[in-house]
Amino acid sequence: MQIMVCLASVYGVWTIRDRKWYFEVDKTRGGRMFYLQDDCKHEELVEMVVNDYMLQVNGELLELSYPLPAAMMEKLPTDSPPMYVTNDRQVGSLVELCKEHVVRLCVSTRVGMGRNYNEPIHECVQEEKSEEVDKEDVEEEFGDEGWDDNESDDVNWNDKAWDVNSEDESDDTHDNDSADDVDNPDDIDADYSKYGKVKDEEEGEESLSFRERLRRGVWNGGNGGFTGTWSDTILVNHSYASKEALLSELRLTAVMARFAFKVYKSTTDLFVAKCVVNGCAWKLRAAVKNEPDCFWVTKYVKGHTCSIMDRVAHRRRATPRYIGQLFVERTGLIDGIVPRQIADSMRIMFGLNLTYTTSYRALKFAQVFVRGTPEDGYANLPSYLRRLKQANPGTITHLLCDEEDRFKYCFVALAASTAGFQYLKRVIVVDGTHLTGKYGGTLLVACGQDANFQVFPLAYGVVDAETNESWGWFFDKLQTCFSPHPMVIVSDRALSIENACVNVLPWVTRGICYYHLQQNIIKTYGGKELMYLVKGAAYAHTLAEYNRCMDSLRAAHPDLAAYMELADPNDVLNIYII
Ligand SMILES: [Zn+2]
């Protein structure tokens, strides 16, 4: 069990007056609170301070120090200087001291080295072009949008990933499983599909849960699974199928090992990257050998000679965009993926702890990598519909654009649906639901019920909102999917559906969805105890039975009975429908 100590910190500068040291606090910078573990490393503390004070350290020195507690100072000369925290051992001493005393960490940078608060933050954004390189030699490698470092502050590093002795990687997932299920504040991605799941679907490798697949390393695609804790896999004489593949590995290495690199040379047959800190020995050189585009690592100096301070200040971080790209590259999955799964996979594969927001944004980027942007989707819609019809002869599709040729409505009824529907009860249930994509809109659906009481999809459409016009257009297209007479359309009591029904399909019998009716009644009248009468009336198979239920309801709750009658018995009664 790790013990955490808390350490308040202030920013400022040490001065000595009358043989006594004072720390003059820069109040504009405010204080920060740090929680340190027993085995906290100097590098980690520096990183926390640099991040939390948003310091831009450009090769200068950050000083961490603390005054000794008063009880100790009493026994020492008054001019005893503050204690400087310069290495892991000193951090250990500080942590020990914090267990007994209240200690304040003093953060200073040498004159002019702190961030100017009047200027916007450009944390970790560097000029990629090194002065010592001819400009044409350097490609704009980081023009790649995977590296917009400004948006990346929400990735936490799981230090276990750095600990070679850590052995409990795989068990980890199980513990978290149960914890997640109980305490699930972000659970907006609840999987409702499980309610309709048939038992057989649970079996077989194909339908292993995401977590289980992650644990076993079973993927649909990608680079053949993962190895648990991340380690630097770049080796001399390794080859990469393309420069892009090498860069991808290099980026991951930089993120995981917390440094930044710059592309020193990049041509069609040579690639050289160096640590971003000038003078550091870290270097990678790769050249094309044997076949075109195949880059072989010819030299790789893994060790950094730059200072940790410089590295922390310059390091690259995992942005949501990068995480999204990494997830797709490594797993090859996107369909049905929810943010939590991205967070899980990053934790298990690389020891990265992502917040929900980062995972969500990463998922959005991942979706764009695989599927393109929403704009691309709309642009491709005409050809998609055409191909849908080619591949499924008999499919009915319609696309309506406005006068400026922008998307307005679309309608799709697959051939299999229209063919199958002729064997079903002649009842169609329609409803609309909001779409949550970039451009919003409403999805309209029309379903039947098969002999096994399962939902049978007939047609769907995308419109702007549930209006008279949109439902009218939808019904107009829907009626081409089935032969007329007789037909029942069941819906909620939305006026737009009723109007469209009356205008476009005046010959159909309308039914009100009992579920929606029940919701309305409970909301408006309360009276849950009377629902058995409402249900009795709604499900009555004879007029006598209906009247009996309604009489009882009238006696018990006249308002509710009146509401039921207002709903038009024709719409409610089974007897008229079947
Ligand atoms: Zn370096």
Boltz pocket constraint, residues with backbone or C-beta under 6 A from the ligand:
constraints:
  - pocket:
      binder: B
      contacts: [[A, 259], [A, 260], [A, 275], [A, 276], [A, 277], [A, 280], [A, 281], [A, 282], [A, 303], [A, 304], [A, 305], [A, 306], [A, 311]]
      max_distance: 6.0
